[in-house]
Amino acid sequence: MNIETEKKFAAGLSIFSNASIIILKLIAGFISGSISVISEAIHSMSDLLASCLTFFSVMKSAQPADSDHPYGHGKYEDMSGFLEGLLIIFAAVYIIYEAAEKLYMNKSGEIDTVIGIVVMLIAVAANFLVSKYLFYVAKKSESLSLLADAEHLNTDILSSAGVLAGLVLIKFTGLHILDSVIAILVAAFIMRTGFYITKKALNNLLDGSLPQENLQVIEDVLDNFIKSKKITGYKGLKSRRAGSKKNIELTLFFQNEMTIHDCHKICDEIEEAVSLKLGGNTAVFIHAEPEAYCRKCSKKSHPAI
């Protein structure tokens, strides 16, 4: 199975898993009368929407570059991750509203905890298995949308486990007010995850730079070539990310007497070395100039402008 097929399979599996869990949680929530179980069903609905967005973005990002999108379709994955983060935040706000209203109106009635406990156990087990697979494929393919979907499911695991623990406490203590309190705590946790995913996706959509550790790898490669090749310096190191693809640009300065052929060969070697260090889904664009044109070029490891 090639990587694009595996990404599509992972996204489809997430949709099927989420749809099944939503049905179970809704049934259990209405039968048991538990706001925390119903809030989990709402959370899972946001998971399902996120999974659908992920499936769409994976399908679109796999398309090759064309005249309308000459740099490819990788940004669809970033857009999906951003929308998924917003969905998580929206779900958290809704859960807090419902739970707070129940507390304020003092509607903490009797709850049938048994069916809720059983369904939460099933949800935790299913989401654990699916999220582990999504994390595996996301890391392998460097897909932000699959990573966001996996993080989404991860929050579902923890929130479901929290609800499960609360239902067990209610069963043994009879304190039904715990149902609303747990729902609010769960919502606060998933809201934090939503902000994290949104911030990361927005950075890519706005062409934010690659992480500092990636830039350091690039600079280390350049330093090694400056020491061993006829390179006098570099400047204008820029980077950005589109979906799983990393784009890097810079200008290299060579000794004046070097031929175009030799400069091109060294550029190819640097591009290959950087791609090897950062992963295959990396595009490096190098502009070569003679050292006579060097202005504020760098022979040291820092992203000179």
C-alpha positions in Angstrom: 0.0 0.0 0.0 1.6 3.3 -1.1 1.6 6.3 1.3 -1.3 8.2 -0.4 -3.5 5.1 -0.4 -2.7 4.5 3.3 -3.6 8.1 4.1 -7.0 7.7 2.4 -7.6 4.4 4.2 -6.7 6.0 7.6 -9.0 8.9 7.0 -11.9 6.6 5.9 -11.4 4.4 9.0 -11.6 7.4 11.2 -15.0 8.4 9.7 -16.4 4.9 10.1 -15.2 4.7 13.7 -16.5 8.1 14.7 -19.9 7.5 13.1 -20.4 4.3 15.1 -19.3 5.8 18.4 -21.6 8.8 18.0 -24.6 6.5 17.6 -23.7 4.5 20.7 -23.0 7.6 22.8 -26.3 9.3 21.8 -28.3 6.2 22.7 -26.5 5.8 26.0 -26.8 9.5 26.8 -30.5 9.8 26.3 -31.3 6.5 28.0 -29.0 7.3 31.0 -29.9 11.0 31.2 -26.2 11.9 31.6 -25.1 15.3 30.3 -21.5 14.2 30.4 -22.3 11.2 28.0 -24.3 13.5 25.7 -21.5 16.0 25.8 -19.2 13.2 24.7 -21.5 12.4 21.8 -21.3 16.1 20.7 -17.6 15.9 21.0 -17.6 12.9 18.8 -19.8 14.7 16.3 -17.0 17.3 16.0 -14.6 14.3 15.5 -16.8 13.0 12.7 -16.8 16.4 10.9 -13.1 16.6 11.4 -12.6 13.2 10.0 -14.7 14.1 6.9 -12.6 17.3 6.5 -9.4 15.2 6.8 -10.6 12.7 4.2 -11.4 15.6 1.8 -8.1 17.4 2.4 -6.1 14.1 2.0 -7.8 13.5 -1.4 -7.2 17.1 -2.5 -3.6 17.4 -1.3 -2.7 14.1 -3.2 -3.5 15.8 -6.5 -0.5 17.0 -8.5 0.3 20.7 -9.1 -1.7 22.2 -12.0 -2.0 25.6 -13.7 -4.4 26.9 -10.9 -2.2 25.5 -8.1 1.4 25.5 -9.4 2.8 24.9 -5.9 0.5 21.9 -5.4 -2.5 21.4 -3.1 -0.8 20.8 0.3 -2.5 23.8 1.8 -5.8 21.9 1.8 -4.4 19.9 4.7 -3.5 23.0 6.6 -7.0 24.4 6.0 -8.5 21.2 7.3 -6.4 21.3 10.4 -7.4 24.9 11.1 -11.1 24.1 10.7 -10.8 21.0 12.9 -9.3 23.1 15.6 -12.2 25.5 15.4 -14.6 22.6 15.6 -12.9 21.3 18.8 -13.2 24.8 20.4 -16.9 25.1 19.3 -17.7 21.6 20.8 -16.0 22.6 24.1 -18.0 25.9 24.4 -21.2 24.0 23.8 -20.5 21.4 26.4 -19.6 24.1 29.0 -22.9 25.9 28.2 -25.0 22.8 28.6 -23.3 21.6 31.8 -23.3 25.1 33.4 -27.0 25.5 32.6 -27.7 22.2 34.3 -25.8 23.2 37.4 -27.4 26.7 37.5 -30.9 25.2 37.0 -30.1 22.5 39.5 -31.2 19.8 37.1 -28.9 17.0 38.4 -31.5 14.2 38.4 -31.1 10.5 38.6 -28.6 8.9 36.1 -28.5 5.3 35.0 -24.7 4.9 35.0 -24.4 1.2 33.8 -25.1 1.8 30.1 -22.9 4.9 30.1 -20.0 3.0 31.6 -20.3 0.2 29.0 -20.4 2.6 26.1 -17.5 4.7 27.4 -15.4 1.6 27.7 -16.1 0.7 24.1 -15.4 4.3 23.0 -12.1 4.4 24.8 -10.9 1.1 23.3 -12.0 1.9 19.7 -10.6 5.4 19.7 -7.3 4.2 21.2 -6.8 1.7 18.4 -7.8 4.1 15.6 -5.8 7.1 17.0 -2.6 5.0 17.2 -3.0 4.0 13.6 -3.7 7.6 12.6 -0.6 8.8 14.5 1.5 6.2 12.7 0.3 7.2 9.2 0.5 10.9 10.1 4.2 10.6 11.2 5.0 8.4 8.2 3.4 10.8 5.7 4.0 14.1 7.6 0.3 14.9 7.2 -1.0 17.8 9.4 -4.6 16.9 8.8 -4.2 13.3 9.8 -2.2 14.5 12.8 -5.0 16.9 13.8 -7.5 14.0 13.4 -5.3 11.8 15.6 -5.0 14.5 18.2 -8.8 15.0 18.0 -9.3 11.3 18.7 -6.7 11.4 21.5 -8.7 14.1 23.3 -11.8 11.9 22.8 -10.0 9.1 24.6 -9.0 11.2 27.6 -12.4 12.9 27.8 -14.2 9.6 27.5 -12.0 8.1 30.2 -12.8 11.2 32.4 -16.5 10.6 31.8 -16.1 6.9 32.5 -14.4 7.7 35.8 -17.1 10.1 36.7 -19.9 7.7 36.0 -18.1 5.1 38.2 -17.9 7.7 41.0 -21.6 8.6 40.6 -22.5 5.0 40.8 -20.7 4.5 44.1 -21.3 7.9 45.7 -24.7 8.9 44.4 -23.4 12.5 43.8 -25.1 13.2 40.5 -23.8 16.8 40.4 -20.5 15.3 39.4 -21.9 14.6 36.0 -22.0 18.3 35.1 -18.7 19.1 36.8 -16.9 16.4 34.8 -18.4 17.6 31.6 -17.0 21.1 32.2 -13.5 19.7 33.0 -13.6 17.6 29.8 -14.6 20.7 27.8 -11.7 22.8 29.2 -9.3 20.0 28.3 -10.5 19.6 24.7 -10.6 23.4 24.2 -6.9 23.6 25.0 -6.2 21.0 22.3 -8.4 23.0 19.8 -6.3 26.1 20.3 -3.0 24.2 19.8 -4.2 22.6 16.5 -5.6 26.0 15.3 -2.4 27.8 16.0 -0.2 25.2 14.3 -2.4 25.1 11.2 -2.7 28.9 11.0 1.1 29.2 11.1 1.3 27.0 8.0 -1.5 28.9 6.2 0.3 32.2 6.8 3.6 30.7 5.5 5.2 30.7 8.9 8.8 29.4 9.0 9.7 25.8 9.7 10.5 25.0 13.4 13.9 26.2 14.7 15.2 22.6 14.8 14.5 22.2 11.1 16.3 25.5 10.3 19.3 24.3 12.4 19.5 21.1 10.4 19.6 23.2 7.1 22.3 25.5 8.5 24.4 22.6 9.7 24.3 21.1 6.2 25.3 24.5 4.7 28.2 24.8 7.2 29.5 21.4 6.2 29.5 22.3 2.5 31.1 25.8 3.1 34.0 24.0 4.9 34.5 21.4 2.2 33.3 23.0 -1.1 34.1 26.3 -2.9 31.2 28.1 -1.3 31.9 31.5 0.1 28.6 32.1 1.9 24.8 32.2 1.7 21.9 34.5 2.5 18.1 34.7 2.2 17.3 31.4 3.9 13.5 31.1 3.9 11.2 28.2 4.7 7.6 27.4 4.9 5.3 24.4 5.0 2.3 23.4 2.8 0.6 20.4 4.2 3.2 17.7 4.6 5.6 19.4 2.1 8.5 21.6 3.3 9.7 24.4 1.0 13.1 25.9 1.5 14.8 28.7 -0.5 18.2 30.3 -0.2 21.0 32.0 -2.2 24.5 30.5 -2.3 27.7 32.4 -3.3 30.5 30.6 -5.1 34.0 31.5 -6.0 34.1 33.7 -9.1 36.1 31.2 -11.3 33.7 28.3 -10.8 31.7 27.0 -13.8 27.9 26.8 -13.9 28.2 23.1 -14.2 30.2 22.8 -10.9 27.9 25.2 -9.1 24.8 23.2 -10.2 26.4 20.0 -9.1 27.0 21.3 -5.6 23.5 22.7 -5.4 22.1 19.3 -6.2 24.3 17.8 -3.5 23.0 20.3 -0.9 19.4 19.7 -1.9 19.8 16.0 -1.6 21.5 16.3 1.8 18.8 18.6 3.2 16.0 16.3 1.9 17.7 13.3 3.4 17.9 15.1 6.8 14.3 16.5 6.8 12.5 13.7 4.9 11.6 13.0 1.3 8.8 15.5 1.1 11.1 18.4 1.0 11.7 20.8 -1.8 14.9 23.0 -1.8 15.3 25.9 -4.2 18.8 27.3 -4.5 19.8 30.5 -6.4 23.6 30.5 -7.2 25.6 33.7 -7.6 29.3 34.6 -7.8 31.0 35.8 -4.6 31.4 39.3 -6.3 27.7 39.8 -5.7 27.8 38.7 -2.1 26.2 41.4 0.1 25.9 40.5 3.8 26.2 36.8 3.0 26.9 34.4 5.9 29.6 31.8 6.5 28.1 30.9 9.8 25.0 29.1 11.0 22.3 31.7 11.1 19.4 32.5 8.7 20.9 35.6 7.0 18.5 37.8 5.1 
